[in-house]
Structure formats: structure tokens, C-alpha cells
Amino acid sequence: MKAVEDMLPQDRFLRIHRSYISKEIIHIPDGYLPTFRQFLETRSMEKR
């Protein structure tokens, strides 16, 4: 999984679970939530 993650563009993909990299709707564990929120806030500010 790590090798695949390293190949993806970091500005478009964020790992939010140890076992998933996909377009599926999944639960975001508490440990990944702060990073995920920051990722979303950064991208939403860029589009304004």
C-alpha cells in the first residue's frame, strides 16, 4: 500500500486510513481526522 501511496500526487490524494486508497465512502479514524480536515481546508482556500 505504501508503494502505491508514494506514486500518487500528494496534492490530490491523502491517506485517511491504513487500508484504503480509493474513491469509496469510508469512515475516517480519529487519528487521521485532523490531517484530513487540514487537507480539505487548504484545498478549499485555493479554489476561492
C-alpha positions in Angstrom: 0.0 0.0 0.0 2.8 2.4 0.8 4.4 2.0 -2.6 1.1 2.9 -4.3 0.6 5.8 -2.0 4.1 7.1 -2.9 3.2 7.1 -6.6 0.1 9.2 -6.2 0.3 13.0 -6.4 0.3 14.3 -2.8 -1.7 17.4 -3.7 -4.6 15.3 -4.9 -4.6 12.2 -2.6 -4.5 11.9 1.1 -4.3 8.7 3.0 -7.1 8.6 5.6 -7.0 5.0 6.6 -4.2 2.4 6.9 -6.0 0.0 4.5 -7.7 2.3 1.9 -6.8 4.4 -1.0 -9.9 4.7 -3.1 -12.9 6.8 -4.1 -15.2 4.9 -1.8 -17.0 6.5 1.1 -15.3 5.2 4.2 -15.0 6.1 7.9 -12.1 8.4 8.8 -10.5 7.2 12.0 -9.9 9.8 14.7 -6.1 9.6 14.2 -6.4 10.8 10.6 -9.2 13.4 11.1 -7.0 16.5 12.0 -4.8 15.9 8.9 -7.9 15.3 6.7 -9.6 18.5 7.9 -6.4 20.5 7.2 -6.1 18.9 3.8 -9.7 20.0 3.0 -9.3 23.5 4.4 -6.1 24.1 2.4 -7.8 22.9 -0.9 -11.0 24.9 -0.3 -9.0 28.1 0.3 -7.0 27.6 -3.0 -10.3 27.5 -5.0 -11.7 30.8 -3.6 
